[in-house]
Amino acid sequence: MMIVAPMARVVFRTPVHPGDDVQSGTTLVVLESMKMEIPVVSDITGKVARLLVAEGNVVDQEAPLLELLPG
């Protein structure tokens, strides 16, 4: 399952890494805009397969952020 950016923003923080197990509600990536932090949270339980962005990257709306394997 590909997790995408809900809007164009700067990647502020990436609290998860490949191989991490996550629960529904876990913050996967934190985006920043005008000093506001926007968390992107998981809606499923799974494992982070690939992180596709790094802190400081500028991402467009719908840009892939990470791949999450269900389970």
mmCIF file as Biopython writes it, N, C-alpha, C and O atoms, coordinates in Angstrom:
data_model
#
loop_
_atom_site.group_PDB
_atom_site.id
_atom_site.type_symbol
_atom_site.label_atom_id
_atom_site.label_alt_id
_atom_site.label_comp_id
_atom_site.label_asym_id
_atom_site.label_entity_id
_atom_site.label_seq_id
_atom_site.pdbx_PDB_ins_code
_atom_site.Cartn_x
_atom_site.Cartn_y
_atom_site.Cartn_z
_atom_site.occupancy
_atom_site.B_iso_or_equiv
_atom_site.auth_seq_id
_atom_site.auth_asym_id
_atom_site.pdbx_PDB_model_num
ATOM 1   N N  . MET A ? 1  ? 0.850  -1.163 0.000  1.0 0.0 1  A 1 
ATOM 2   C CA . MET A ? 1  ? 0.000  0.000  0.000  1.0 0.0 1  A 1 
ATOM 3   C C  . MET A ? 1  ? 0.899  1.231  0.000  1.0 0.0 1  A 1 
ATOM 4   O O  . MET A ? 1  ? 1.749  1.388  0.876  1.0 0.0 1  A 1 
ATOM 5   N N  . MET A ? 2  ? 0.709  2.089  -0.974 1.0 0.0 2  A 1 
ATOM 6   C CA . MET A ? 2  ? 1.506  3.299  -1.078 1.0 0.0 2  A 1 
ATOM 7   C C  . MET A ? 2  ? 0.825  4.408  -0.279 1.0 0.0 2  A 1 
ATOM 8   O O  . MET A ? 2  ? -0.365 4.667  -0.462 1.0 0.0 2  A 1 
ATOM 9   N N  . ILE A ? 3  ? 1.573  5.056  0.598  1.0 0.0 3  A 1 
ATOM 10  C CA . ILE A ? 3  ? 1.079  6.201  1.370  1.0 0.0 3  A 1 
ATOM 11  C C  . ILE A ? 3  ? 1.543  7.454  0.643  1.0 0.0 3  A 1 
ATOM 12  O O  . ILE A ? 3  ? 2.729  7.604  0.352  1.0 0.0 3  A 1 
ATOM 13  N N  . VAL A ? 4  ? 0.596  8.364  0.345  1.0 0.0 4  A 1 
ATOM 14  C CA . VAL A ? 4  ? 0.917  9.552  -0.451 1.0 0.0 4  A 1 
ATOM 15  C C  . VAL A ? 4  ? 0.680  10.826 0.356  1.0 0.0 4  A 1 
ATOM 16  O O  . VAL A ? 4  ? -0.035 10.824 1.358  1.0 0.0 4  A 1 
ATOM 17  N N  . ALA A ? 5  ? 1.289  11.900 -0.100 1.0 0.0 5  A 1 
ATOM 18  C CA . ALA A ? 5  ? 1.138  13.201 0.554  1.0 0.0 5  A 1 
ATOM 19  C C  . ALA A ? 5  ? -0.261 13.750 0.297  1.0 0.0 5  A 1 
ATOM 20  O O  . ALA A ? 5  ? -0.712 13.782 -0.848 1.0 0.0 5  A 1 
ATOM 21  N N  . PRO A ? 6  ? -0.949 14.182 1.347  1.0 0.0 6  A 1 
ATOM 22  C CA . PRO A ? 6  ? -2.285 14.739 1.160  1.0 0.0 6  A 1 
ATOM 23  C C  . PRO A ? 6  ? -2.260 16.136 0.531  1.0 0.0 6  A 1 
ATOM 24  O O  . PRO A ? 6  ? -3.278 16.614 0.029  1.0 0.0 6  A 1 
ATOM 25  N N  . MET A ? 7  ? -1.102 16.782 0.560  1.0 0.0 7  A 1 
ATOM 26  C CA . MET A ? 7  ? -0.951 18.123 0.003  1.0 0.0 7  A 1 
ATOM 27  C C  . MET A ? 7  ? 0.534  18.389 -0.229 1.0 0.0 7  A 1 
ATOM 28  O O  . MET A ? 7  ? 1.386  17.677 0.301  1.0 0.0 7  A 1 
ATOM 29  N N  . ALA A ? 8  ? 0.835  19.397 -1.008 1.0 0.0 8  A 1 
ATOM 30  C CA . ALA A ? 8  ? 2.236  19.765 -1.256 1.0 0.0 8  A 1 
ATOM 31  C C  . ALA A ? 8  ? 2.799  20.428 -0.009 1.0 0.0 8  A 1 
ATOM 32  O O  . ALA A ? 8  ? 2.241  21.408 0.485  1.0 0.0 8  A 1 
ATOM 33  N N  . ARG A ? 9  ? 3.911  19.890 0.505  1.0 0.0 9  A 1 
ATOM 34  C CA . ARG A ? 9  ? 4.514  20.392 1.737  1.0 0.0 9  A 1 
ATOM 35  C C  . ARG A ? 9  ? 5.976  19.971 1.797  1.0 0.0 9  A 1 
ATOM 36  O O  . ARG A ? 9  ? 6.483  19.310 0.891  1.0 0.0 9  A 1 
ATOM 37  N N  . VAL A ? 10 ? 6.643  20.363 2.877  1.0 0.0 10 A 1 
ATOM 38  C CA . VAL A ? 10 ? 8.017  19.950 3.169  1.0 0.0 10 A 1 
ATOM 39  C C  . VAL A ? 10 ? 7.964  18.798 4.160  1.0 0.0 10 A 1 
ATOM 40  O O  . VAL A ? 10 ? 7.189  18.832 5.116  1.0 0.0 10 A 1 
ATOM 41  N N  . VAL A ? 11 ? 8.795  17.769 3.932  1.0 0.0 11 A 1 
ATOM 42  C CA . VAL A ? 11 ? 8.887  16.660 4.883  1.0 0.0 11 A 1 
ATOM 43  C C  . VAL A ? 11 ? 9.672  17.165 6.088  1.0 0.0 11 A 1 
ATOM 44  O O  . VAL A ? 11 ? 10.853 17.495 5.977  1.0 0.0 11 A 1 
ATOM 45  N N  . PHE A ? 12 ? 9.006  17.223 7.238  1.0 0.0 12 A 1 
ATOM 46  C CA . PHE A ? 12 ? 9.612  17.754 8.455  1.0 0.0 12 A 1 
ATOM 47  C C  . PHE A ? 12 ? 10.300 16.659 9.268  1.0 0.0 12 A 1 
ATOM 48  O O  . PHE A ? 12 ? 11.403 16.847 9.781  1.0 0.0 12 A 1 
ATOM 49  N N  . ARG A ? 13 ? 9.624  15.508 9.375  1.0 0.0 13 A 1 
ATOM 50  C CA . ARG A ? 13 ? 10.160 14.417 10.201 1.0 0.0 13 A 1 
ATOM 51  C C  . ARG A ? 13 ? 9.680  13.084 9.644  1.0 0.0 13 A 1 
ATOM 52  O O  . ARG A ? 13 ? 8.560  12.975 9.145  1.0 0.0 13 A 1 
ATOM 53  N N  . THR A ? 14 ? 10.543 12.066 9.735  1.0 0.0 14 A 1 
ATOM 54  C CA . THR A ? 14 ? 10.189 10.699 9.328  1.0 0.0 14 A 1 
ATOM 55  C C  . THR A ? 14 ? 10.437 9.781  10.533 1.0 0.0 14 A 1 
ATOM 56  O O  . THR A ? 14 ? 11.522 9.214  10.669 1.0 0.0 14 A 1 
ATOM 57  N N  . PRO A ? 15 ? 9.427  9.634  11.411 1.0 0.0 15 A 1 
ATOM 58  C CA . PRO A ? 15 ? 9.634  8.875  12.647 1.0 0.0 15 A 1 
ATOM 59  C C  . PRO A ? 15 ? 9.685  7.352  12.474 1.0 0.0 15 A 1 
ATOM 60  O O  . PRO A ? 15 ? 10.000 6.638  13.426 1.0 0.0 15 A 1 
ATOM 61  N N  . VAL A ? 16 ? 9.384  6.852  11.283 1.0 0.0 16 A 1 
ATOM 62  C CA . VAL A ? 16 ? 9.457  5.403  11.058 1.0 0.0 16 A 1 
ATOM 63  C C  . VAL A ? 16 ? 10.549 5.093  10.043 1.0 0.0 16 A 1 
ATOM 64  O O  . VAL A ? 16 ? 10.984 5.966  9.292  1.0 0.0 16 A 1 
ATOM 65  N N  . HIS A ? 17 ? 10.982 3.843  10.032 1.0 0.0 17 A 1 
ATOM 66  C CA . HIS A ? 17 ? 12.057 3.394  9.140  1.0 0.0 17 A 1 
ATOM 67  C C  . HIS A ? 17 ? 11.664 2.059  8.522  1.0 0.0 17 A 1 
ATOM 68  O O  . HIS A ? 17 ? 10.806 1.363  9.064  1.0 0.0 17 A 1 
ATOM 69  N N  . PRO A ? 18 ? 12.276 1.685  7.396  1.0 0.0 18 A 1 
ATOM 70  C CA . PRO A ? 18 ? 11.997 0.386  6.798  1.0 0.0 18 A 1 
ATOM 71  C C  . PRO A ? 18 ? 12.176 -0.734 7.820  1.0 0.0 18 A 1 
ATOM 72  O O  . PRO A ? 18 ? 13.157 -0.774 8.563  1.0 0.0 18 A 1 
ATOM 73  N N  . GLY A ? 19 ? 11.201 -1.638 7.834  1.0 0.0 19 A 1 
ATOM 74  C CA . GLY A ? 19 ? 11.235 -2.757 8.770  1.0 0.0 19 A 1 
ATOM 75  C C  . GLY A ? 19 ? 10.428 -2.522 10.029 1.0 0.0 19 A 1 
ATOM 76  O O  . GLY A ? 19 ? 10.127 -3.471 10.753 1.0 0.0 19 A 1 
ATOM 77  N N  . ASP A ? 20 ? 10.069 -1.272 10.305 1.0 0.0 20 A 1 
ATOM 78  C CA . ASP A ? 20 ? 9.274  -0.965 11.496 1.0 0.0 20 A 1 
ATOM 79  C C  . ASP A ? 20 ? 7.858  -1.521 11.365 1.0 0.0 20 A 1 
ATOM 80  O O  . ASP A ? 20 ? 7.241  -1.426 10.304 1.0 0.0 20 A 1 
ATOM 81  N N  . ASP A ? 21 ? 7.353  -2.101 12.448 1.0 0.0 21 A 1 
ATOM 82  C CA . ASP A ? 21 ? 5.948  -2.493 12.533 1.0 0.0 21 A 1 
ATOM 83  C C  . ASP A ? 21 ? 5.165  -1.279 13.008 1.0 0.0 21 A 1 
ATOM 84  O O  . ASP A ? 21 ? 5.599  -0.572 13.918 1.0 0.0 21 A 1 
ATOM 85  N N  . VAL A ? 22 ? 4.005  -1.035 12.391 1.0 0.0 22 A 1 
ATOM 86  C CA . VAL A ? 22 ? 3.170  0.104  12.778 1.0 0.0 22 A 1 
ATOM 87  C C  . VAL A ? 22 ? 1.742  -0.360 13.022 1.0 0.0 22 A 1 
ATOM 88  O O  . VAL A ? 22 ? 1.280  -1.347 12.451 1.0 0.0 22 A 1 
ATOM 89  N N  . GLN A ? 23 ? 1.070  0.366  13.872 1.0 0.0 23 A 1 
ATOM 90  C CA . GLN A ? 23 ? -0.338 0.121  14.169 1.0 0.0 23 A 1 
ATOM 91  C C  . GLN A ? 23 ? -1.175 1.203  13.497 1.0 0.0 23 A 1 
ATOM 92  O O  . GLN A ? 23 ? -0.659 2.250  13.104 1.0 0.0 23 A 1 
ATOM 93  N N  . SER A ? 24 ? -2.450 0.941  13.373 1.0 0.0 24 A 1 
ATOM 94  C CA . SER A ? 24 ? -3.360 1.975  12.895 1.0 0.0 24 A 1 
ATOM 95  C C  . SER A ? 24 ? -3.241 3.175  13.832 1.0 0.0 24 A 1 
ATOM 96  O O  . SER A ? 24 ? -3.290 3.015  15.051 1.0 0.0 24 A 1 
ATOM 97  N N  . GLY A ? 25 ? -3.086 4.368  13.274 1.0 0.0 25 A 1 
ATOM 98  C CA . GLY A ? 25 ? -2.935 5.578  14.072 1.0 0.0 25 A 1 
ATOM 99  C C  . GLY A ? 25 ? -1.496 6.013  14.287 1.0 0.0 25 A 1 
ATOM 100 O O  . GLY A ? 25 ? -1.252 7.102  14.807 1.0 0.0 25 A 1 
ATOM 101 N N  . THR A ? 26 ? -0.529 5.174  13.891 1.0 0.0 26 A 1 
ATOM 102 C CA . THR A ? 26 ? 0.889  5.529  14.020 1.0 0.0 26 A 1 
ATOM 103 C C  . THR A ? 26 ? 1.237  6.649  13.042 1.0 0.0 26 A 1 
ATOM 104 O O  . THR A ? 26 ? 0.846  6.598  11.875 1.0 0.0 26 A 1 
ATOM 105 N N  . THR A ? 27 ? 1.963  7.650  13.507 1.0 0.0 27 A 1 
ATOM 106 C CA . THR A ? 27 ? 2.437  8.716  12.619 1.0 0.0 27 A 1 
ATOM 107 C C  . THR A ? 27 ? 3.570  8.166  11.760 1.0 0.0 27 A 1 
ATOM 108 O O  . THR A ? 27 ? 4.567  7.662  12.276 1.0 0.0 27 A 1 
ATOM 109 N N  . LEU A ? 28 ? 3.405  8.269  10.445 1.0 0.0 28 A 1 
ATOM 110 C CA . LEU A ? 28 ? 4.384  7.739  9.499  1.0 0.0 28 A 1 
ATOM 111 C C  . LEU A ? 28 ? 5.354  8.820  9.026  1.0 0.0 28 A 1 
ATOM 112 O O  . LEU A ? 28 ? 6.562  8.596  8.950  1.0 0.0 28 A 1 
ATOM 113 N N  . VAL A ? 29 ? 4.814  9.980  8.714  1.0 0.0 29 A 1 
ATOM 114 C CA . VAL A ? 29 ? 5.597  11.114 8.217  1.0 0.0 29 A 1 
ATOM 115 C C  . VAL A ? 29 ? 4.935  12.376 8.775  1.0 0.0 29 A 1 
ATOM 116 O O  . VAL A ? 29 ? 3.714  12.433 8.920  1.0 0.0 29 A 1 
ATOM 117 N N  . VAL A ? 30 ? 5.739  13.367 9.081  1.0 0.0 30 A 1 
ATOM 118 C CA . VAL A ? 30 ? 5.200  14.664 9.503  1.0 0.0 30 A 1 
ATOM 119 C C  . VAL A ? 30 ? 5.589  15.686 8.440  1.0 0.0 30 A 1 
ATOM 120 O O  . VAL A ? 30 ? 6.770  15.880 8.150  1.0 0.0 30 A 1 
ATOM 121 N N  . LEU A ? 31 ? 4.584  16.334 7.867  1.0 0.0 31 A 1 
ATOM 122 C CA . LEU A ? 31 ? 4.804  17.386 6.881  1.0 0.0 31 A 1 
ATOM 123 C C  . LEU A ? 31 ? 4.725  18.732 7.593  1.0 0.0 31 A 1 
ATOM 124 O O  . LEU A ? 31 ? 4.129  18.844 8.664  1.0 0.0 31 A 1 
ATOM 125 N N  . GLU A ? 32 ? 5.329  19.748 6.991  1.0 0.0 32 A 1 
ATOM 126 C CA . GLU A ? 32 ? 5.339  21.080 7.614  1.0 0.0 32 A 1 
ATOM 127 C C  . GLU A ? 32 ? 4.987  22.121 6.576  1.0 0.0 32 A 1 
ATOM 128 O O  . GLU A ? 32 ? 5.416  22.058 5.424  1.0 0.0 32 A 1 
ATOM 129 N N  . SER A ? 33 ? 4.182  23.094 7.022  1.0 0.0 33 A 1 
ATOM 130 C CA . SER A ? 33 ? 3.847  24.229 6.178  1.0 0.0 33 A 1 
ATOM 131 C C  . SER A ? 33 ? 3.578  25.424 7.074  1.0 0.0 33 A 1 
ATOM 132 O O  . SER A ? 33 ? 2.730  25.351 7.963  1.0 0.0 33 A 1 
ATOM 133 N N  . MET A ? 34 ? 4.276  26.505 6.858  1.0 0.0 34 A 1 
ATOM 134 C CA . MET A ? 34 ? 4.086  27.740 7.614  1.0 0.0 34 A 1 
ATOM 135 C C  . MET A ? 34 ? 4.086  27.480 9.121  1.0 0.0 34 A 1 
ATOM 136 O O  . MET A ? 34 ? 3.216  27.960 9.848  1.0 0.0 34 A 1 
ATOM 137 N N  . LYS A ? 35 ? 5.082  26.708 9.575  1.0 0.0 35 A 1 
ATOM 138 C CA . LYS A ? 35 ? 5.293  26.395 10.999 1.0 0.0 35 A 1 
ATOM 139 C C  . LYS A ? 35 ? 4.229  25.472 11.596 1.0 0.0 35 A 1 
ATOM 140 O O  . LYS A ? 35 ? 4.208  25.263 12.809 1.0 0.0 35 A 1 
ATOM 141 N N  . MET A ? 36 ? 3.344  24.915 10.757 1.0 0.0 36 A 1 
ATOM 142 C CA . MET A ? 36 ? 2.348  23.959 11.234 1.0 0.0 36 A 1 
ATOM 143 C C  . MET A ? 36 ? 2.799  22.553 10.859 1.0 0.0 36 A 1 
ATOM 144 O O  . MET A ? 36 ? 3.248  22.317 9.737  1.0 0.0 36 A 1 
ATOM 145 N N  . GLU A ? 37 ? 2.678  21.623 11.796 1.0 0.0 37 A 1 
ATOM 146 C CA . GLU A ? 37 ? 3.017  20.231 11.539 1.0 0.0 37 A 1 
ATOM 147 C C  . GLU A ? 37 ? 1.752  19.465 11.166 1.0 0.0 37 A 1 
ATOM 148 O O  . GLU A ? 37 ? 0.729  19.564 11.844 1.0 0.0 37 A 1 
ATOM 149 N N  . ILE A ? 38 ? 1.835  18.698 10.078 1.0 0.0 38 A 1 
ATOM 150 C CA . ILE A ? 38 ? 0.713  17.915 9.591  1.0 0.0 38 A 1 
ATOM 151 C C  . ILE A ? 38 ? 1.121  16.447 9.598  1.0 0.0 38 A 1 
ATOM 152 O O  . ILE A ? 38 ? 1.886  16.024 8.731  1.0 0.0 38 A 1 
ATOM 153 N N  . PRO A ? 39 ? 0.627  15.651 10.562 1.0 0.0 39 A 1 
ATOM 154 C CA . PRO A ? 39 ? 1.005  14.237 10.598 1.0 0.0 39 A 1 
ATOM 155 C C  . PRO A ? 39 ? 0.254  13.430 9.531  1.0 0.0 39 A 1 
ATOM 156 O O  . PRO A ? 39 ? -0.931 13.652 9.282  1.0 0.0 39 A 1 
ATOM 157 N N  . VAL A ? 40 ? 0.965  12.502 8.918  1.0 0.0 40 A 1 
ATOM 158 C CA . VAL A ? 40 ? 0.358  11.521 8.015  1.0 0.0 40 A 1 
ATOM 159 C C  . VAL A ? 40 ? 0.370  10.217 8.800  1.0 0.0 40 A 1 
ATOM 160 O O  . VAL A ? 40 ? 1.435  9.681  9.104  1.0 0.0 40 A 1 
ATOM 161 N N  . VAL A ? 41 ? -0.827 9.703  9.130  1.0 0.0 41 A 1 
ATOM 162 C CA . VAL A ? 41 ? -0.923 8.531  9.993  1.0 0.0 41 A 1 
ATOM 163 C C  . VAL A ? 41 ? -1.378 7.310  9.213  1.0 0.0 41 A 1 
ATOM 164 O O  . VAL A ? 41 ? -2.035 7.420  8.179  1.0 0.0 41 A 1 
ATOM 165 N N  . SER A ? 42 ? -1.018 6.152  9.726  1.0 0.0 42 A 1 
ATOM 166 C CA . SER A ? 42 ? -1.420 4.881  9.124  1.0 0.0 42 A 1 
ATOM 167 C C  . SER A ? 42 ? -2.871 4.585  9.479  1.0 0.0 42 A 1 
ATOM 168 O O  . SER A ? 42 ? -3.314 4.833  10.600 1.0 0.0 42 A 1 
ATOM 169 N N  . ASP A ? 43 ? -3.595 4.057  8.514  1.0 0.0 43 A 1 
ATOM 170 C CA . ASP A ? 43 ? -4.960 3.623  8.811  1.0 0.0 43 A 1 
ATOM 171 C C  . ASP A ? 43 ? -5.045 2.099  8.884  1.0 0.0 43 A 1 
ATOM 172 O O  . ASP A ? 43 ? -6.134 1.539  9.003  1.0 0.0 43 A 1 
ATOM 173 N N  . ILE A ? 44 ? -3.886 1.428  8.813  1.0 0.0 44 A 1 
ATOM 174 C CA . ILE A ? 44 ? -3.841 -0.032 8.929  1.0 0.0 44 A 1 
ATOM 175 C C  . ILE A ? 44 ? -2.662 -0.452 9.812  1.0 0.0 44 A 1 
ATOM 176 O O  . ILE A ? 44 ? -1.756 0.340  10.072 1.0 0.0 44 A 1 
ATOM 177 N N  . THR A ? 45 ? -2.688 -1.693 10.262 1.0 0.0 45 A 1 
ATOM 178 C CA . THR A ? 45 ? -1.549 -2.305 10.925 1.0 0.0 45 A 1 
ATOM 179 C C  . THR A ? 45 ? -0.684 -2.927 9.845  1.0 0.0 45 A 1 
ATOM 180 O O  . THR A ? 45 ? -1.202 -3.588 8.946  1.0 0.0 45 A 1 
ATOM 181 N N  . GLY A ? 46 ? 0.620  -2.727 9.916  1.0 0.0 46 A 1 
ATOM 182 C CA . GLY A ? 46 ? 1.494  -3.278 8.889  1.0 0.0 46 A 1 
ATOM 183 C C  . GLY A ? 46 ? 2.959  -3.065 9.200  1.0 0.0 46 A 1 
ATOM 184 O O  . GLY A ? 46 ? 3.350  -2.823 10.341 1.0 0.0 46 A 1 
ATOM 185 N N  . LYS A ? 47 ? 3.763  -3.163 8.142  1.0 0.0 47 A 1 
ATOM 186 C CA . LYS A ? 47 ? 5.220  -3.020 8.249  1.0 0.0 47 A 1 
ATOM 187 C C  . LYS A ? 47 ? 5.680  -2.056 7.164  1.0 0.0 47 A 1 
ATOM 188 O O  . LYS A ? 47 ? 5.228  -2.125 6.021  1.0 0.0 47 A 1 
ATOM 189 N N  . VAL A ? 48 ? 6.586  -1.157 7.538  1.0 0.0 48 A 1 
ATOM 190 C CA . VAL A ? 48 ? 7.145  -0.204 6.578  1.0 0.0 48 A 1 
ATOM 191 C C  . VAL A ? 48 ? 8.095  -0.962 5.650  1.0 0.0 48 A 1 
ATOM 192 O O  . VAL A ? 48 ? 9.092  -1.527 6.098  1.0 0.0 48 A 1 
ATOM 193 N N  . ALA A ? 49 ? 7.777  -0.969 4.360  1.0 0.0 49 A 1 
ATOM 194 C CA . ALA A ? 49 ? 8.618  -1.655 3.381  1.0 0.0 49 A 1 
ATOM 195 C C  . ALA A ? 49 ? 9.705  -0.723 2.847  1.0 0.0 49 A 1 
ATOM 196 O O  . ALA A ? 49 ? 10.879 -1.091 2.797  1.0 0.0 49 A 1 
ATOM 197 N N  . ARG A ? 50 ? 9.304  0.490  2.448  1.0 0.0 50 A 1 
ATOM 198 C CA . ARG A ? 50 ? 10.262 1.454  1.877  1.0 0.0 50 A 1 
ATOM 199 C C  . ARG A ? 50 ? 9.868  2.859  2.282  1.0 0.0 50 A 1 
ATOM 200 O O  . ARG A ? 50 ? 8.689  3.211  2.267  1.0 0.0 50 A 1 
ATOM 201 N N  . LEU A ? 51 ? 10.840 3.650  2.638  1.0 0.0 51 A 1 
ATOM 202 C CA . LEU A ? 51 ? 10.645 5.077  2.891  1.0 0.0 51 A 1 
ATOM 203 C C  . LEU A ? 51 ? 11.155 5.791  1.651  1.0 0.0 51 A 1 
ATOM 204 O O  . LEU A ? 51 ? 12.312 5.621  1.268  1.0 0.0 51 A 1 
ATOM 205 N N  . LEU A ? 52 ? 10.301 6.590  1.020  1.0 0.0 52 A 1 
ATOM 206 C CA . LEU A ? 52 ? 10.632 7.180  -0.278 1.0 0.0 52 A 1 
ATOM 207 C C  . LEU A ? 52 ? 11.013 8.658  -0.201 1.0 0.0 52 A 1 
ATOM 208 O O  . LEU A ? 52 ? 11.316 9.273  -1.224 1.0 0.0 52 A 1 
ATOM 209 N N  . VAL A ? 53 ? 10.999 9.226  0.994  1.0 0.0 53 A 1 
ATOM 210 C CA . VAL A ? 53 ? 11.350 10.640 1.180  1.0 0.0 53 A 1 
ATOM 211 C C  . VAL A ? 53 ? 12.334 10.773 2.334  1.0 0.0 53 A 1 
ATOM 212 O O  . VAL A ? 53 ? 12.513 9.850  3.129  1.0 0.0 53 A 1 
ATOM 213 N N  . ALA A ? 54 ? 12.962 11.932 2.408  1.0 0.0 54 A 1 
ATOM 214 C CA . ALA A ? 54 ? 13.872 12.247 3.512  1.0 0.0 54 A 1 
ATOM 215 C C  . ALA A ? 54 ? 13.467 13.591 4.091  1.0 0.0 54 A 1 
ATOM 216 O O  . ALA A ? 54 ? 12.817 14.396 3.424  1.0 0.0 54 A 1 
ATOM 217 N N  . GLU A ? 55 ? 13.850 13.824 5.324  1.0 0.0 55 A 1 
ATOM 218 C CA . GLU A ? 55 ? 13.555 15.100 5.958  1.0 0.0 55 A 1 
ATOM 219 C C  . GLU A ? 55 ? 14.141 16.228 5.120  1.0 0.0 55 A 1 
ATOM 220 O O  . GLU A ? 55 ? 15.289 16.161 4.682  1.0 0.0 55 A 1 
ATOM 221 N N  . GLY A ? 56 ? 13.344 17.257 4.906  1.0 0.0 56 A 1 
ATOM 222 C CA . GLY A ? 56 ? 13.761 18.401 4.099  1.0 0.0 56 A 1 
ATOM 223 C C  . GLY A ? 56 ? 13.287 18.343 2.658  1.0 0.0 56 A 1 
ATOM 224 O O  . GLY A ? 56 ? 13.314 19.356 1.960  1.0 0.0 56 A 1 
ATOM 225 N N  . ASN A ? 57 ? 12.845 17.159 2.195  1.0 0.0 57 A 1 
ATOM 226 C CA . ASN A ? 57 ? 12.322 17.052 0.831  1.0 0.0 57 A 1 
ATOM 227 C C  . ASN A ? 57 ? 11.034 17.857 0.690  1.0 0.0 57 A 1 
ATOM 228 O O  . ASN A ? 57 ? 10.224 17.917 1.615  1.0 0.0 57 A 1 
ATOM 229 N N  . VAL A ? 58 ? 10.855 18.473 -0.473 1.0 0.0 58 A 1 
ATOM 230 C CA . VAL A ? 58 ? 9.598  19.125 -0.815 1.0 0.0 58 A 1 
ATOM 231 C C  . VAL A ? 58 ? 8.818  18.116 -1.654 1.0 0.0 58 A 1 
ATOM 232 O O  . VAL A ? 58 ? 9.336  17.585 -2.637 1.0 0.0 58 A 1 
ATOM 233 N N  . VAL A ? 59 ? 7.570  17.854 -1.260 1.0 0.0 59 A 1 
ATOM 234 C CA . VAL A ? 59 ? 6.757  16.875 -1.985 1.0 0.0 59 A 1 
ATOM 235 C C  . VAL A ? 59 ? 5.505  17.543 -2.528 1.0 0.0 59 A 1 
ATOM 236 O O  . VAL A ? 59 ? 4.961  18.460 -1.913 1.0 0.0 59 A 1 
ATOM 237 N N  . ASP A ? 60 ? 5.057  17.076 -3.682 1.0 0.0 60 A 1 
ATOM 238 C CA . ASP A ? 60 ? 3.816  17.542 -4.282 1.0 0.0 60 A 1 
ATOM 239 C C  . ASP A ? 60 ? 2.646  16.760 -3.714 1.0 0.0 60 A 1 
ATOM 240 O O  . ASP A ? 60 ? 2.834  15.705 -3.107 1.0 0.0 60 A 1 
ATOM 241 N N  . GLN A ? 61 ? 1.452  17.267 -3.905 1.0 0.0 61 A 1 
ATOM 242 C CA . GLN A ? 61 ? 0.254  16.545 -3.512 1.0 0.0 61 A 1 
ATOM 243 C C  . GLN A ? 61 ? 0.222  15.209 -4.255 1.0 0.0 61 A 1 
ATOM 244 O O  . GLN A ? 61 ? 0.506  15.148 -5.451 1.0 0.0 61 A 1 
ATOM 245 N N  . GLU A ? 62 ? -0.123 14.149 -3.539 1.0 0.0 62 A 1 
ATOM 246 C CA . GLU A ? 62 ? -0.213 12.779 -4.061 1.0 0.0 62 A 1 
ATOM 247 C C  . GLU A ? 62 ? 1.156  12.141 -4.334 1.0 0.0 62 A 1 
ATOM 248 O O  . GLU A ? 62 ? 1.217  11.049 -4.898 1.0 0.0 62 A 1 
ATOM 249 N N  . ALA A ? 63 ? 2.247  12.800 -3.946 1.0 0.0 63 A 1 
ATOM 250 C CA . ALA A ? 63 ? 3.580  12.207 -4.104 1.0 0.0 63 A 1 
ATOM 251 C C  . ALA A ? 63 ? 3.701  11.028 -3.139 1.0 0.0 63 A 1 
ATOM 252 O O  . ALA A ? 63 ? 3.276  11.137 -1.989 1.0 0.0 63 A 1 
ATOM 253 N N  . PRO A ? 64 ? 4.276  9.896  -3.582 1.0 0.0 64 A 1 
ATOM 254 C CA . PRO A ? 64 ? 4.449  8.766  -2.684 1.0 0.0 64 A 1 
ATOM 255 C C  . PRO A ? 64 ? 5.454  9.083  -1.572 1.0 0.0 64 A 1 
ATOM 256 O O  . PRO A ? 64 ? 6.532  9.620  -1.825 1.0 0.0 64 A 1 
ATOM 257 N N  . LEU A ? 65 ? 5.077  8.740  -0.345 1.0 0.0 65 A 1 
ATOM 258 C CA . LEU A ? 65 ? 5.933  8.982  0.817  1.0 0.0 65 A 1 
ATOM 259 C C  . LEU A ? 65 ? 6.602  7.711  1.297  1.0 0.0 65 A 1 
ATOM 260 O O  . LEU A ? 65 ? 7.796  7.699  1.595  1.0 0.0 65 A 1 
ATOM 261 N N  . LEU A ? 66 ? 5.820  6.635  1.369  1.0 0.0 66 A 1 
ATOM 262 C CA . LEU A ? 66 ? 6.371  5.355  1.798  1.0 0.0 66 A 1 
ATOM 263 C C  . LEU A ? 66 ? 5.462  4.226  1.375  1.0 0.0 66 A 1 
ATOM 264 O O  . LEU A ? 66 ? 4.293  4.428  1.047  1.0 0.0 66 A 1 
ATOM 265 N N  . GLU A ? 67 ? 6.030  3.026  1.390  1.0 0.0 67 A 1 
ATOM 266 C CA . GLU A ? 67 ? 5.249  1.831  1.072  1.0 0.0 67 A 1 
ATOM 267 C C  . GLU A ? 67 ? 5.035  1.063  2.370  1.0 0.0 67 A 1 
ATOM 268 O O  . GLU A ? 67 ? 5.973  0.822  3.129  1.0 0.0 67 A 1 
ATOM 269 N N  . LEU A ? 68 ? 3.789  0.687  2.607  1.0 0.0 68 A 1 
ATOM 270 C CA . LEU A ? 68 ? 3.401  -0.015 3.824  1.0 0.0 68 A 1 
ATOM 271 C C  . LEU A ? 68 ? 2.805  -1.361 3.442  1.0 0.0 68 A 1 
ATOM 272 O O  . LEU A ? 68 ? 1.872  -1.430 2.641  1.0 0.0 68 A 1 
ATOM 273 N N  . LEU A ? 69 ? 3.347  -2.435 4.020  1.0 0.0 69 A 1 
ATOM 274 C CA . LEU A ? 69 ? 2.820  -3.773 3.772  1.0 0.0 69 A 1 
ATOM 275 C C  . LEU A ? 69 ? 1.790  -4.119 4.826  1.0 0.0 69 A 1 
ATOM 276 O O  . LEU A ? 69 ? 2.097  -4.064 6.017  1.0 0.0 69 A 1 
ATOM 277 N N  . PRO A ? 70 ? 0.566  -4.476 4.427  1.0 0.0 70 A 1 
ATOM 278 C CA . PRO A ? 70 ? -0.469 -4.826 5.392  1.0 0.0 70 A 1 
ATOM 279 C C  . PRO A ? 70 ? -0.061 -6.059 6.196  1.0 0.0 70 A 1 
ATOM 280 O O  . PRO A ? 70 ? 0.681  -6.918 5.722  1.0 0.0 70 A 1 
ATOM 281 N N  . GLY A ? 71 ? -0.559 -6.116 7.405  1.0 0.0 71 A 1 
ATOM 282 C CA . GLY A ? 71 ? -0.319 -7.322 8.156  1.0 0.0 71 A 1 
ATOM 283 C C  . GLY A ? 71 ? 0.013  -7.048 9.541  1.0 0.0 71 A 1 
ATOM 284 O O  . GLY A ? 71 ? 0.247  -7.976 10.315 1.0 0.0 71 A 1 
#
